[in-house]
Amino acid sequence: MSAKQEPSVWQGFKAFLMRGNVVDLAVAVVIGAAFTNIVNSVVKGIINPLVGAIGTQNLDNYSTCLSPSCKGTHGIQLMWGSVLGAALTFVITATVVYFLMVLPMSKYLARQEARKKARAGTQEAIEVTELEVLKEIRDALVAQRGSGHDER
């Protein structure tokens, strides 16, 4: 009985893997991981030095002490520099993804949809024209029969 179930299990697994969204998700994860390295390099190589012009090159060094004394691990420190760095990384990532991936893809899909609608409109016009021609032929044949029948 397991021999009969195995092909259906494997077929189900194969169907699961071949669904478009699974493959798209896998590609997105791989591209996202590679893209993260690029964004981190931009933040460390460009953004941090620009911020460093007013202080330090590492945003993680920016903090505020809430205790009377913050020395070493003593005291309460708010590490707002690391939050700022993460926020900048997010904004840069979102901007690049939008302008280099989402916007061009949506324009491409809109053009494809317009072409598809244009083809469908042309095909409908051809179908309507063919239907009209067939009606005219039918009417002509009916008219011929009617005139031929009257002459007999």
NUDO-135767 format. One record per residue (C-alpha): x, y, z; residue in three letters. Coordinates in pm, whole numbers, plus 50000, padded with zeros to 5 digits. Example, Ala and Ser with C-alpha at 12.3 -4.5 7.8 and 13.67 -1.06 7.14 Angstrom:
<recs>
51230 49550 50780 ala
51367 49894 50714 ser
</recs>
This chain:
<recs>
50000 50000 50000 met
50291 50234 50065 ser
50412 50179 49708 ala
50084 50328 49583 lys
50104 50621 49824 gln
50465 50710 49749 glu
50406 50824 49390 pro
50119 51047 49500 ser
50329 51192 49782 val
50616 51259 49545 trp
50380 51400 49285 gln
50232 51630 49546 gly
50578 51737 49659 phe
50682 51798 49298 lys
50366 52002 49236 ala
50442 52203 49551 phe
50796 52278 49437 leu
50689 52366 49085 met
50432 52621 49195 arg
50545 52961 49081 gly
50529 53131 49418 asn
50767 52881 49583 val
51032 52939 49318 val
50975 53316 49330 asp
51012 53312 49707 leu
51338 53116 49689 ala
51478 53359 49432 val
51368 53655 49646 ala
51546 53516 49953 val
51871 53460 49763 val
51859 53802 49595 ile
51767 53965 49927 gly
52065 53810 50103 ala
52302 53928 49830 ala
52139 54270 49824 phe
52181 54307 50201 thr
52557 54290 50158 asn
52546 54568 49901 ile
52333 54793 50122 val
52552 54729 50427 asn
52858 54820 50221 ser
52693 55144 50108 val
52607 55235 50467 val
52955 55151 50598 lys
53145 55296 50302 gly
52942 55609 50222 ile
52682 55695 50486 ile
52897 55633 50793 asn
53189 55846 50662 pro
52946 56128 50578 leu
52805 56112 50929 val
53162 56073 51053 gly
53240 56416 50915 ala
53047 56555 51211 ile
53170 56301 51465 gly
53261 55936 51435 thr
53254 55707 51131 gln
53068 55436 51319 asn
52708 55521 51401 leu
52713 55254 51673 asp
52934 55485 51882 asn
52657 55745 51918 tyr
52472 55701 52244 ser
52318 55896 52528 thr
52376 55821 52895 cys
52069 55820 53120 leu
52268 55753 53438 ser
52480 56007 53625 pro
52787 55811 53516 ser
52831 55582 53214 cys
53170 55414 53227 lys
53219 55078 53058 gly
52922 54854 53127 thr
52798 55068 53417 his
52507 55304 53364 gly
52213 55312 53126 ile
52300 55401 52769 gln
52061 55458 52481 leu
52239 55337 52167 met
52054 55564 51926 trp
52339 55552 51673 gly
52279 55185 51596 ser
51906 55254 51556 val
51986 55541 51319 leu
52218 55315 51119 gly
51951 55045 51093 ala
51692 55303 50988 ala
51926 55440 50719 leu
51993 55087 50596 thr
51620 55023 50573 phe
51549 55347 50386 val
51835 55287 50142 ile
51722 54928 50085 thr
51361 55030 50030 ala
51462 55310 49792 thr
51687 55093 49581 val
51437 54805 49570 val
51158 55041 49468 tyr
51344 55234 49198 phe
51552 54948 49057 leu
51307 54660 49090 met
50945 54748 49170 val
50900 55054 48948 leu
51056 54903 48633 pro
50865 54576 48685 met
50531 54752 48729 ser
50595 54959 48415 lys
50684 54641 48227 tyr
50371 54462 48350 leu
50154 54762 48259 ala
50297 54761 47904 arg
50235 54386 47878 gln
49877 54430 47998 glu
49819 54713 47748 ala
49954 54495 47466 arg
49735 54207 47579 lys
49427 54432 47584 lys
49517 54572 47241 ala
49548 54219 47100 arg
49218 54118 47262 ala
49049 54428 47120 gly
49185 54352 46774 thr
49074 53992 46797 gln
48726 54098 46909 glu
48707 54339 46616 ala
48808 54061 46378 ile
48554 53824 46533 glu
48281 54084 46510 val
48375 54154 46150 thr
48372 53782 46064 glu
48036 53743 46233 leu
47898 54036 46039 glu
48032 53891 45713 val
47873 53555 45790 leu
47541 53727 45862 lys
47564 53913 45531 glu
47633 53585 45347 ile
47338 53424 45523 arg
47112 53716 45437 asp
47230 53706 45075 ala
47159 53332 45053 leu
46816 53379 45208 val
46747 53661 44963 ala
46855 53442 44669 gln
46630 53159 44781 arg
46345 53397 44830 gly
46386 53552 44485 ser
46446 53215 44320 gly
46142 53067 44494 his
45921 53353 44377 asp
46022 53300 44010 glu
45911 52934 44007 arg
</recs>
